[in-house]
Amino acid sequence: MGNLSIELERVGLLARSPEGHAAKGMQIRGKEDVWIEIQAHTFRNWVNEHLRPLGLSVQDLTTDLCDGTKLIALVEALQKRTLRKIHKPVNQHQMLENVTRALDAIASDGVKLVNIGKNYKKNENNFVEFNL
């Protein structure tokens, strides 16, 4: 991971303008994995900025949002309203219910959800991963 981290930092610095926006001219062909990692890191930081006042954080987007509790907390923070939720889901059905409520709340704001589904599967650690 050491070389990837150095490459992420180098490409990340090149990819950003002085204002912090991604540079339009960055060539990502051949560096797609690095670009995806930059995007995931940027999104994780954005999520954590909104969750921090609630005393929550996300380290791994794949697993930390899978039960829907932090996803609902994020949506509640953004929409400034409370959603019904299962606070401590214990099975896949409850996790899916939380994720569905969060996605429905986002859609109710008129946000078109593209390539985001409510499909889930168990991974090797028996966590439920959602296609978010």
N, C-alpha and C positions, 0 to 999 in steps of 0.2 A: 504494500500500500504506500510505501515511502515515495517511490517514483511517481505514483499516481497523484499523491498529495502535492508534490512539487509541480507536476504538470497542471493540476487543477489551479493552483495559485497563479502560475504563469499565464495560463490561458484565461483564467478569471480576470486577471489584471488587464490583459490585452482586450478582453471582450467588453470592458466597461469604459464608458466615456467619463470625463471628469464629473459629470452630474450623477454618475452611478447607473446610467442606463446601458443596456447592452449595445455594443457598437454595431452599426449596420453592416460594416464591411468585414466583420470577422468571418474567416473561412472556417467552417466547422466540418467540412467534408473530410472524412478520415479521423475526425476527433469527436464523433458523435457521442461516444461513451463519456468523454470528458464534459461535453456540453450538457448531457443529461444530468450528470452529477452536479454541475454548477446550478442548473435549474432546480434540482431537488433541494440543494443546500439553500438556495435563495427562497424557495417556497417554505421550507422548514423554518427559516428565520422569520419570515412573515407570519406564519402560524404562531410561532412562539411569542412574537410581539403582542399578539392579540390574546394569547392565553396567559401570559405572565401576570397580569393584574388579578387573575383568578387563582394564582398559585399552581398553575399547570404548565407542563412543557411537553414537547414531542422530541424524541431523539431519533426514532426510526419511523418514517412515514408509513412503512408497510405494516408494522405491527401495532404502533401506538394509536392508530385511528381505527383499528379493526373492530373494536366492540361498540363503536359509535358514541361513547361517552364524551371523548375529547372533541370529536367532530361536532356533536351537538353543542358543546360548550363554545366552540369557535363560532358556529352559526348564531348562537344566542348573543355572543359578544358583538358580532357584526350587525345583527338585526335589532339589538337592544330590546329583545323580548324573550320570554321564557317558553320553552318547548316541553311537551310531555316527553318523558324519557324513563328508561329503566336504569337506575343509578348503578346497580351492580349486576349486569347481565351474566347469567351463568350457563347459557347455552347458545347455540348458533341462531336459533329463532329470535331470541331476545336481542342479540347483537345485530341481526339483520333488521329488526324492528327499529332500533335506534338509528342505524344508518339510513333506513328508508325515511324516517321522520326528518332527519337533517336534510337529505336530498330533496324531499318534498317542500320543505321550508325555503330552500334555495330556489327551487323552481317556481314557488308561489310569488317570489319577488320578480319574476319575469326573466330570470337568468336561464338561458338555454344551456342545458347540460349535454355536452357532446362527448361521446366516447367515455361516458361515466355510467356505469351500471351498478346494479345491486347484486351482481353475481359474487359468489363466494366459494372458497375451497379451503380445505385444511392443508397447511404446509407441514413440513417434516417435524416441526415443534408443536403440532396440534393447535397452533394459533389459526384463527380464521383470517384470511386475507380477502379484502374487498377490492374490487376493481374501481379504485377512486383516482 
